[in-house]
Amino acid sequence: MEAHVAAIIRGEARERVWLVEHPPLYTAGTSAKPADLVEARFPVHQTGRGGQFTYHGPGQRVAYAMLDLNRRKPDVRAYVAALEEWIIRTLAAFNVRGERREDRVGVWVKRPDKGPGFEDKIAAIGIRVRRWVTLHGIAINVEPELVHFSGIVPCGVRGHGVTSLADLGLPVSMPEVDSMLRRNFETVFGPLA
């Protein structure tokens, strides 16, 4: 990713979005607090992205977006809002209402089945921007082992849970999620340059 972003900056490569699935691991963003690593059950990788601790593993779709904001709109807040919108539209294809929260990054779903006012995080966002070219991206919980999140305080947010499409009772496959991510990308961002 670093090499590809450097090539985009030099004008030698096109924008890219990689859809990947990691083995179980924790990543620490630039704002990660040591106390939020409850138990290092998996390897911990320091990253250059913003944000705090998160989990990546099988059953989670990670999308690394390497976009040139110089050609788009050099505005980090607008970019994060666009990533949220991309996730929200993708979830809507599976009849899941993802929502933004002013006080926390990511995409959230209400959980009335857990009681009034409950909500869980279904997708995380962690980015870095170098010379207006983006690195890192999003993670959507399709069917990961949710217990794996208990080794960290996900994104530093206490008092809320983590969910997945499977946890919500939706047996959605990774290829189905990928198809919706591809379909909604150009609607939100336009074509890759």
C-alpha atoms as an extended CHARMM CRD file, in Angstrom:
* protein
*
       193  EXT
         1         1  MET       CA              0.0000000000        0.0000000000        0.0000000000  PROA      1               0.0000000000
         2         2  GLU       CA              2.8000000000        2.4060000000        0.9210000000  PROA      2               0.0000000000
         3         3  ALA       CA              4.5960000000        1.7320000000       -2.3750000000  PROA      3               0.0000000000
         4         4  HSD       CA              1.4200000000        2.1280000000       -4.4160000000  PROA      4               0.0000000000
         5         5  VAL       CA              0.5310000000        5.4170000000       -2.7130000000  PROA      5               0.0000000000
         6         6  ALA       CA              4.0610000000        6.7130000000       -3.3430000000  PROA      6               0.0000000000
         7         7  ALA       CA              3.6200000000        5.8220000000       -7.0230000000  PROA      7               0.0000000000
         8         8  ILE       CA              0.2680000000        7.6720000000       -7.1540000000  PROA      8               0.0000000000
         9         9  ILE       CA              1.9490000000       10.7280000000       -5.6060000000  PROA      9               0.0000000000
        10        10  ARG       CA              4.6770000000       10.5650000000       -8.2840000000  PROA      10              0.0000000000
        11        11  GLY       CA              2.0220000000       10.2670000000      -11.0010000000  PROA      11              0.0000000000
        12        12  GLU       CA              3.1830000000        6.7610000000      -11.9130000000  PROA      12              0.0000000000
        13        13  ALA       CA              0.1480000000        4.7390000000      -10.7900000000  PROA      13              0.0000000000
        14        14  ARG       CA             -3.6100000000        4.8850000000      -10.8740000000  PROA      14              0.0000000000
        15        15  GLU       CA             -5.9080000000        4.9580000000       -7.8790000000  PROA      15              0.0000000000
        16        16  ARG       CA             -6.7940000000        1.5760000000       -6.3780000000  PROA      16              0.0000000000
        17        17  VAL       CA             -9.1540000000       -0.0430000000       -3.9090000000  PROA      17              0.0000000000
        18        18  TRP       CA             -8.0430000000       -3.3790000000       -2.4780000000  PROA      18              0.0000000000
        19        19  LEU       CA            -10.6140000000       -5.6960000000       -0.9300000000  PROA      19              0.0000000000
        20        20  VAL       CA             -8.8070000000       -7.9570000000        1.5350000000  PROA      20              0.0000000000
        21        21  GLU       CA             -9.4150000000      -10.3140000000        4.4450000000  PROA      21              0.0000000000
        22        22  HSD       CA             -6.7610000000      -10.5940000000        7.1560000000  PROA      22              0.0000000000
        23        23  PRO       CA             -5.7850000000      -13.4000000000        9.5070000000  PROA      23              0.0000000000
        24        24  PRO       CA             -6.7220000000      -12.5240000000       13.1300000000  PROA      24              0.0000000000
        25        25  LEU       CA             -4.7670000000       -9.4660000000       14.2900000000  PROA      25              0.0000000000
        26        26  TYR       CA             -5.0880000000       -6.1780000000       16.1300000000  PROA      26              0.0000000000
        27        27  THR       CA             -3.9650000000       -2.8810000000       14.6380000000  PROA      27              0.0000000000
        28        28  ALA       CA             -3.0810000000        0.2240000000       16.5920000000  PROA      28              0.0000000000
        29        29  GLY       CA             -3.6910000000        3.6100000000       15.0220000000  PROA      29              0.0000000000
        30        30  THR       CA             -1.7690000000        6.7580000000       15.8750000000  PROA      30              0.0000000000
        31        31  SER       CA             -4.1850000000        7.5580000000       18.7430000000  PROA      31              0.0000000000
        32        32  ALA       CA             -4.1780000000        4.0700000000       20.3200000000  PROA      32              0.0000000000
        33        33  LYS       CA             -4.0010000000        4.0630000000       24.1130000000  PROA      33              0.0000000000
        34        34  PRO       CA             -2.0410000000        1.1830000000       25.7070000000  PROA      34              0.0000000000
        35        35  ALA       CA             -4.8400000000        0.6420000000       28.2610000000  PROA      35              0.0000000000
        36        36  ASP       CA             -7.2410000000       -0.1730000000       25.3930000000  PROA      36              0.0000000000
        37        37  LEU       CA             -5.2590000000       -3.3220000000       24.5800000000  PROA      37              0.0000000000
        38        38  VAL       CA             -7.0290000000       -5.5510000000       27.1030000000  PROA      38              0.0000000000
        39        39  GLU       CA             -5.4100000000       -8.8270000000       26.0590000000  PROA      39              0.0000000000
        40        40  ALA       CA             -3.0450000000       -9.3300000000       23.1070000000  PROA      40              0.0000000000
        41        41  ARG       CA             -4.7200000000      -12.5200000000       21.8610000000  PROA      41              0.0000000000
        42        42  PHE       CA             -3.4060000000      -11.8970000000       18.3500000000  PROA      42              0.0000000000
        43        43  PRO       CA             -0.3930000000      -10.1180000000       16.8550000000  PROA      43              0.0000000000
        44        44  VAL       CA             -0.5290000000       -6.3450000000       17.3340000000  PROA      44              0.0000000000
        45        45  HSD       CA              0.5730000000       -4.1740000000       14.4080000000  PROA      45              0.0000000000
        46        46  GLN       CA              1.3510000000       -0.4730000000       14.7120000000  PROA      46              0.0000000000
        47        47  THR       CA             -0.0590000000        1.3890000000       11.7240000000  PROA      47              0.0000000000
        48        48  GLY       CA              0.2170000000        4.8960000000       10.4130000000  PROA      48              0.0000000000
        49        49  ARG       CA             -3.5360000000        5.3110000000       10.1500000000  PROA      49              0.0000000000
        50        50  GLY       CA             -5.5670000000        7.4970000000       12.4370000000  PROA      50              0.0000000000
        51        51  GLY       CA             -7.7420000000        6.0510000000       15.1400000000  PROA      51              0.0000000000
        52        52  GLN       CA             -7.1720000000        3.6290000000       17.9580000000  PROA      52              0.0000000000
        53        53  PHE       CA             -7.1850000000       -0.1810000000       18.2900000000  PROA      53              0.0000000000
        54        54  THR       CA             -9.2280000000       -2.3670000000       15.9900000000  PROA      54              0.0000000000
        55        55  TYR       CA             -9.4760000000       -6.0270000000       15.1330000000  PROA      55              0.0000000000
        56        56  HSD       CA             -9.1750000000       -7.4960000000       11.6470000000  PROA      56              0.0000000000
        57        57  GLY       CA             -9.7830000000      -11.1230000000       10.8120000000  PROA      57              0.0000000000
        58        58  PRO       CA            -11.6110000000      -13.7290000000        8.7570000000  PROA      58              0.0000000000
        59        59  GLY       CA            -15.1920000000      -12.7780000000        8.0080000000  PROA      59              0.0000000000
        60        60  GLN       CA            -14.4270000000       -9.0660000000        7.8890000000  PROA      60              0.0000000000
        61        61  ARG       CA            -14.1540000000       -7.1960000000        4.6110000000  PROA      61              0.0000000000
        62        62  VAL       CA            -11.3650000000       -4.6410000000        4.7040000000  PROA      62              0.0000000000
        63        63  ALA       CA            -11.2130000000       -2.1210000000        1.8670000000  PROA      63              0.0000000000
        64        64  TYR       CA             -7.9800000000       -0.1700000000        1.4480000000  PROA      64              0.0000000000
        65        65  ALA       CA             -8.7030000000        2.9240000000       -0.6370000000  PROA      65              0.0000000000
        66        66  MET       CA             -5.7810000000        4.6670000000       -2.3160000000  PROA      66              0.0000000000
        67        67  LEU       CA             -7.4290000000        7.7360000000       -3.8190000000  PROA      67              0.0000000000
        68        68  ASP       CA             -5.9360000000       11.0070000000       -5.0320000000  PROA      68              0.0000000000
        69        69  LEU       CA             -7.9030000000       13.7290000000       -3.2690000000  PROA      69              0.0000000000
        70        70  ASN       CA             -6.0480000000       16.3360000000       -5.3410000000  PROA      70              0.0000000000
        71        71  ARG       CA             -8.1740000000       15.1430000000       -8.2890000000  PROA      71              0.0000000000
        72        72  ARG       CA            -11.3050000000       14.8290000000       -6.2060000000  PROA      72              0.0000000000
        73        73  LYS       CA            -11.7740000000       17.1430000000       -3.2440000000  PROA      73              0.0000000000
        74        74  PRO       CA             -8.8690000000       17.8350000000       -0.8640000000  PROA      74              0.0000000000
        75        75  ASP       CA            -11.0150000000       17.7270000000        2.2700000000  PROA      75              0.0000000000
        76        76  VAL       CA            -10.4020000000       15.0430000000        4.8990000000  PROA      76              0.0000000000
        77        77  ARG       CA            -13.7920000000       15.4690000000        6.6120000000  PROA      77              0.0000000000
        78        78  ALA       CA            -15.6100000000       15.1710000000        3.2950000000  PROA      78              0.0000000000
        79        79  TYR       CA            -13.5680000000       12.0440000000        2.5140000000  PROA      79              0.0000000000
        80        80  VAL       CA            -14.4720000000       10.3880000000        5.8350000000  PROA      80              0.0000000000
        81        81  ALA       CA            -18.1430000000       11.2890000000        5.2700000000  PROA      81              0.0000000000
        82        82  ALA       CA            -17.9100000000        9.7020000000        1.8030000000  PROA      82              0.0000000000
        83        83  LEU       CA            -16.4480000000        6.5030000000        3.3000000000  PROA      83              0.0000000000
        84        84  GLU       CA            -19.3460000000        6.4140000000        5.7780000000  PROA      84              0.0000000000
        85        85  GLU       CA            -21.8200000000        6.9240000000        2.9420000000  PROA      85              0.0000000000
        86        86  TRP       CA            -20.1970000000        4.0970000000        0.9430000000  PROA      86              0.0000000000
        87        87  ILE       CA            -20.6740000000        1.7540000000        3.9100000000  PROA      87              0.0000000000
        88        88  ILE       CA            -24.2340000000        2.9450000000        4.5940000000  PROA      88              0.0000000000
        89        89  ARG       CA            -25.2840000000        2.3650000000        0.9810000000  PROA      89              0.0000000000
        90        90  THR       CA            -23.6430000000       -1.0630000000        0.9510000000  PROA      90              0.0000000000
        91        91  LEU       CA            -25.4430000000       -2.0960000000        4.1530000000  PROA      91              0.0000000000
        92        92  ALA       CA            -28.7520000000       -0.7500000000        2.7990000000  PROA      92              0.0000000000
        93        93  ALA       CA            -28.5160000000       -3.3060000000       -0.0230000000  PROA      93              0.0000000000
        94        94  PHE       CA            -28.9740000000       -5.9390000000        2.7240000000  PROA      94              0.0000000000
        95        95  ASN       CA            -31.7930000000       -4.0140000000        4.4490000000  PROA      95              0.0000000000
        96        96  VAL       CA            -29.5250000000       -2.8260000000        7.2640000000  PROA      96              0.0000000000
        97        97  ARG       CA            -29.8320000000        0.7840000000        8.3460000000  PROA      97              0.0000000000
        98        98  GLY       CA            -26.3250000000        1.9930000000        9.0940000000  PROA      98              0.0000000000
        99        99  GLU       CA            -26.0270000000        5.3850000000       10.7460000000  PROA      99              0.0000000000
       100       100  ARG       CA            -23.3790000000        8.0120000000       11.5010000000  PROA      100             0.0000000000
       101       101  ARG       CA            -22.7700000000        9.3730000000       14.9850000000  PROA      101             0.0000000000
       102       102  GLU       CA            -21.4260000000       12.8660000000       15.5890000000  PROA      102             0.0000000000
       103       103  ASP       CA            -19.3840000000       11.7950000000       18.6110000000  PROA      103             0.0000000000
       104       104  ARG       CA            -17.7800000000        8.6590000000       17.1350000000  PROA      104             0.0000000000
       105       105  VAL       CA            -16.3800000000        7.5170000000       13.8030000000  PROA      105             0.0000000000
       106       106  GLY       CA            -17.6700000000        4.4710000000       11.9770000000  PROA      106             0.0000000000
       107       107  VAL       CA            -21.0930000000        3.1460000000       11.0880000000  PROA      107             0.0000000000
       108       108  TRP       CA            -23.5740000000        2.0570000000       13.7420000000  PROA      108             0.0000000000
       109       109  VAL       CA            -26.8100000000        0.0670000000       13.8790000000  PROA      109             0.0000000000
       110       110  LYS       CA            -29.5540000000        0.3580000000       16.4650000000  PROA      110             0.0000000000
       111       111  ARG       CA            -30.1650000000       -2.8270000000       18.4710000000  PROA      111             0.0000000000
       112       112  PRO       CA            -33.6880000000       -2.7040000000       19.9230000000  PROA      112             0.0000000000
       113       113  ASP       CA            -33.3700000000       -6.4710000000       20.4900000000  PROA      113             0.0000000000
       114       114  LYS       CA            -30.8370000000       -5.6340000000       23.2380000000  PROA      114             0.0000000000
       115       115  GLY       CA            -33.0100000000       -2.9470000000       24.8180000000  PROA      115             0.0000000000
       116       116  PRO       CA            -33.8840000000        0.7270000000       24.3690000000  PROA      116             0.0000000000
       117       117  GLY       CA            -31.0130000000        2.9100000000       23.2260000000  PROA      117             0.0000000000
       118       118  PHE       CA            -28.6020000000        0.0630000000       22.4300000000  PROA      118             0.0000000000
       119       119  GLU       CA            -26.4870000000        0.2590000000       19.3180000000  PROA      119             0.0000000000
       120       120  ASP       CA            -23.4650000000       -1.5910000000       17.9740000000  PROA      120             0.0000000000
       121       121  LYS       CA            -20.6920000000       -0.7380000000       15.5610000000  PROA      121             0.0000000000
       122       122  ILE       CA            -20.8240000000       -2.6830000000       12.3100000000  PROA      122             0.0000000000
       123       123  ALA       CA            -18.0560000000       -0.9160000000       10.3880000000  PROA      123             0.0000000000
       124       124  ALA       CA            -14.8600000000        0.9210000000       11.2780000000  PROA      124             0.0000000000
       125       125  ILE       CA            -12.9330000000        3.6400000000        9.4700000000  PROA      125             0.0000000000
       126       126  GLY       CA             -9.2350000000        4.4050000000        9.8370000000  PROA      126             0.0000000000
       127       127  ILE       CA             -7.3270000000        6.4800000000        7.3220000000  PROA      127             0.0000000000
       128       128  ARG       CA             -4.1650000000        8.3770000000        6.6520000000  PROA      128             0.0000000000
       129       129  VAL       CA             -3.6510000000       11.0170000000        3.9860000000  PROA      129             0.0000000000
       130       130  ARG       CA             -0.2210000000       11.6480000000        2.5080000000  PROA      130             0.0000000000
       131       131  ARG       CA              0.1190000000       14.5900000000        0.1150000000  PROA      131             0.0000000000
       132       132  TRP       CA             -3.6480000000       14.2810000000       -0.4400000000  PROA      132             0.0000000000
       133       133  VAL       CA             -3.4560000000       10.5960000000       -1.3740000000  PROA      133             0.0000000000
       134       134  THR       CA             -5.3570000000        8.2710000000        0.9720000000  PROA      134             0.0000000000
       135       135  LEU       CA             -4.1870000000        5.0920000000        2.6950000000  PROA      135             0.0000000000
       136       136  HSD       CA             -5.9800000000        2.4580000000        4.7840000000  PROA      136             0.0000000000
       137       137  GLY       CA             -9.7950000000        2.6450000000        4.7380000000  PROA      137             0.0000000000
       138       138  ILE       CA            -12.7760000000        0.7270000000        6.0790000000  PROA      138             0.0000000000
       139       139  ALA       CA            -13.6870000000       -2.6060000000        7.6770000000  PROA      139             0.0000000000
       140       140  ILE       CA            -17.1950000000       -4.0970000000        7.5000000000  PROA      140             0.0000000000
       141       141  ASN       CA            -18.0980000000       -6.9350000000        9.8260000000  PROA      141             0.0000000000
       142       142  VAL       CA            -19.6830000000       -9.5940000000        7.6380000000  PROA      142             0.0000000000
       143       143  GLU       CA            -19.2270000000      -12.7250000000        9.7730000000  PROA      143             0.0000000000
       144       144  PRO       CA            -16.1510000000      -12.3790000000       12.0110000000  PROA      144             0.0000000000
       145       145  GLU       CA            -15.7840000000      -14.0250000000       15.4080000000  PROA      145             0.0000000000
       146       146  LEU       CA            -17.1350000000      -11.1330000000       17.4730000000  PROA      146             0.0000000000
       147       147  VAL       CA            -15.4970000000      -12.4970000000       20.6390000000  PROA      147             0.0000000000
       148       148  HSD       CA            -12.1470000000      -11.5410000000       19.0710000000  PROA      148             0.0000000000
       149       149  PHE       CA            -13.0060000000       -7.8740000000       19.6120000000  PROA      149             0.0000000000
       150       150  SER       CA            -12.9950000000       -8.4240000000       23.3870000000  PROA      150             0.0000000000
       151       151  GLY       CA             -9.1790000000       -8.2650000000       23.5200000000  PROA      151             0.0000000000
       152       152  ILE       CA             -9.3690000000       -4.5100000000       22.8120000000  PROA      152             0.0000000000
       153       153  VAL       CA            -11.5620000000       -1.5010000000       23.3990000000  PROA      153             0.0000000000
       154       154  PRO       CA            -12.6160000000       -1.1890000000       19.7470000000  PROA      154             0.0000000000
       155       155  CYS       CA            -11.7640000000        2.2780000000       18.4420000000  PROA      155             0.0000000000
       156       156  GLY       CA            -11.5190000000        3.4630000000       22.0410000000  PROA      156             0.0000000000
       157       157  VAL       CA            -15.3170000000        3.4710000000       22.3670000000  PROA      157             0.0000000000
       158       158  ARG       CA            -16.6400000000        2.1170000000       25.6450000000  PROA      158             0.0000000000
       159       159  GLY       CA            -20.2600000000        1.3740000000       26.4110000000  PROA      159             0.0000000000
       160       160  HSD       CA            -21.1810000000        0.1060000000       22.9430000000  PROA      160             0.0000000000
       161       161  GLY       CA            -20.8680000000       -3.2630000000       21.2930000000  PROA      161             0.0000000000
       162       162  VAL       CA            -19.7460000000       -4.6180000000       17.9560000000  PROA      162             0.0000000000
       163       163  THR       CA            -21.9890000000       -6.4890000000       15.5400000000  PROA      163             0.0000000000
       164       164  SER       CA            -21.9020000000       -8.0930000000       12.1080000000  PROA      164             0.0000000000
       165       165  LEU       CA            -24.3170000000       -8.9170000000        9.3220000000  PROA      165             0.0000000000
       166       166  ALA       CA            -24.3690000000      -12.5180000000       10.5820000000  PROA      166             0.0000000000
       167       167  ASP       CA            -25.0480000000      -11.3510000000       14.1580000000  PROA      167             0.0000000000
       168       168  LEU       CA            -28.0170000000       -9.3890000000       12.8050000000  PROA      168             0.0000000000
       169       169  GLY       CA            -29.3700000000      -12.6340000000       11.3150000000  PROA      169             0.0000000000
       170       170  LEU       CA            -28.2490000000      -11.9590000000        7.7460000000  PROA      170             0.0000000000
       171       171  PRO       CA            -26.3040000000      -14.8270000000        6.1360000000  PROA      171             0.0000000000
       172       172  VAL       CA            -24.5480000000      -12.6260000000        3.5570000000  PROA      172             0.0000000000
       173       173  SER       CA            -21.5030000000      -13.9250000000        1.6960000000  PROA      173             0.0000000000
       174       174  MET       CA            -18.2760000000      -12.0010000000        1.1720000000  PROA      174             0.0000000000
       175       175  PRO       CA            -18.7880000000      -11.9810000000       -2.6480000000  PROA      175             0.0000000000
       176       176  GLU       CA            -22.2320000000      -10.4050000000       -2.1090000000  PROA      176             0.0000000000
       177       177  VAL       CA            -20.6880000000       -7.6730000000        0.0590000000  PROA      177             0.0000000000
       178       178  ASP       CA            -17.9240000000       -7.1360000000       -2.5030000000  PROA      178             0.0000000000
       179       179  SER       CA            -20.5020000000       -6.7790000000       -5.2610000000  PROA      179             0.0000000000
       180       180  MET       CA            -22.3610000000       -4.0850000000       -3.3230000000  PROA      180             0.0000000000
       181       181  LEU       CA            -19.1130000000       -2.2790000000       -2.4290000000  PROA      181             0.0000000000
       182       182  ARG       CA            -18.1970000000       -2.1950000000       -6.1180000000  PROA      182             0.0000000000
       183       183  ARG       CA            -21.6700000000       -1.0770000000       -7.1530000000  PROA      183             0.0000000000
       184       184  ASN       CA            -21.8070000000        1.7460000000       -4.6040000000  PROA      184             0.0000000000
       185       185  PHE       CA            -18.2190000000        2.9840000000       -4.9910000000  PROA      185             0.0000000000
       186       186  GLU       CA            -18.7410000000        5.0050000000       -8.1670000000  PROA      186             0.0000000000
       187       187  THR       CA            -22.0500000000        6.3890000000       -6.9120000000  PROA      187             0.0000000000
       188       188  VAL       CA            -20.2390000000        7.9190000000       -3.9460000000  PROA      188             0.0000000000
       189       189  PHE       CA            -16.7270000000        8.6090000000       -5.2840000000  PROA      189             0.0000000000
       190       190  GLY       CA            -17.0120000000        8.5310000000       -9.0630000000  PROA      190             0.0000000000
       191       191  PRO       CA            -14.7060000000        6.3930000000      -11.2430000000  PROA      191             0.0000000000
       192       192  LEU       CA            -11.1450000000        5.6010000000      -10.2280000000  PROA      192             0.0000000000
       193       193  ALA       CA             -8.6600000000        7.9970000000      -11.8100000000  PROA      193             0.0000000000
